[in-house]
Amino acid sequence: MNQIVDEHSAVIMGRGGFHSLRDRLEVIRIFVHAPKEFRVNRIMMVCNIGDMREARDEVGESDRRKAKFIRDMVGIHCTDARNYHLCIDSSAVDFPTSVEMIIRMVEKKRVI
């Protein structure tokens, strides 16, 4: 990951990027989250899943895999807000506003 950031402007999602790049001043760490029921409804709509139990299982399994990966690799909780510069609840902040917040943060970071 460091080589990618050394050579390019990049957006790195997942795989512990927030932790691997934590000491790099030019990196902005962002966590987008939402309550489970919101994510269940969203996955039902986006993935065209008609069964709520199936969607809940999918969200739960995804959460478990992500948490286990980060916990096993670096020993921390990936949902801890202290790991990020910006946390956005996507059930409370719509997509355009989230994008605007991120862009403003990137622009501010460029000035510093």
N, C-alpha and C positions, 0 to 999 in steps of 0.2 A: 504494500500500500504506500509506503513512504516513497518508493521509486516513482510511482504514478503521480503522487503529489509534487515530487521534485521536478518532474518533467512536463506536467500538464495542469491546467485547471480541471478540476474533477468534482463530481458528486459521487460520494461513496455511500452506499446504503447497506446497512446490515453488516454481518460478519465481524462485529466488534470494532468497526472503524472508529467509533466514538472513543474507544479506549486506546486503540493502537496509535491514534494520531493526537492524543490528548495534550502532548507537550508542544505541539506545533502552534505557534501564535497565529498563523494565517488561517487556521482551520476553525470553522464554526460548527459546533455540534448541536444538532436539532433532533428533538424527539417528538413525533406526532403520535398521539394516543387518543383513545376514546373508550367509554364504558363498553363492557362486553356486549350488552344488548344492542347498542348502536352498531357495533361491528358485525354482530350476527345478522341484523336486518340489512346492513350494507352488503355483506357477502351473498345473502339470498338474492338481492336485486342484481348485483354485478355478475355473479356466477350463475344466475338463473337456477338457484336451488329452491325447490318448493317445500322441502321438509325442514321445519325449524330445528328439530333435533339433530339432523345431519349438519346443518349450518353451525349449531352450537358446538358439536363435536369437532368440526373443522377448525373453528376459532380456538377452542380449548387446546387442541393438539398443536396448532401453530404457536400458541403462547408457550406451551410446555417445551417445544423444541427450541425456540429462541432463548428462553430463560436458561435451559440446560446448557446450550452451547456457550453462552456468555459466562455462566457460573463455572462450567468446567474449564473454559479457556483462561479466564482472568479472575475468577473468584469474586465477582461483584454482581449486583442486581442491575439488569439492563433498564429497569423502569425507575431507577433512582434519579430524580430530577437534578441532583447535584452533579451528575455526569454530563450535563448539557448546558449550553448557553441559552437555549430557547426551547420551551416545551409548549406544544399547541394541542389543545383538545379539539379534535376535528368534529366532535358532536356539537361544540359550542361556537366554533369559528368556521365559517364557510371557506371553500377552496380559494376563491379570489382574494379574500382577506388574508388567508394563510400565506399565499404567494406574495402578497404585498409586504407582509411582515418579514418574510425571509429576504426579499429583495432589499428592503430598507436596512436590514441587519448586514447584509453583504456590502451594500454601499457604504455604510458607516465603517465597517471593518477596513475597506479599501483606503479610507481617509486617514485612519490611525497609523 
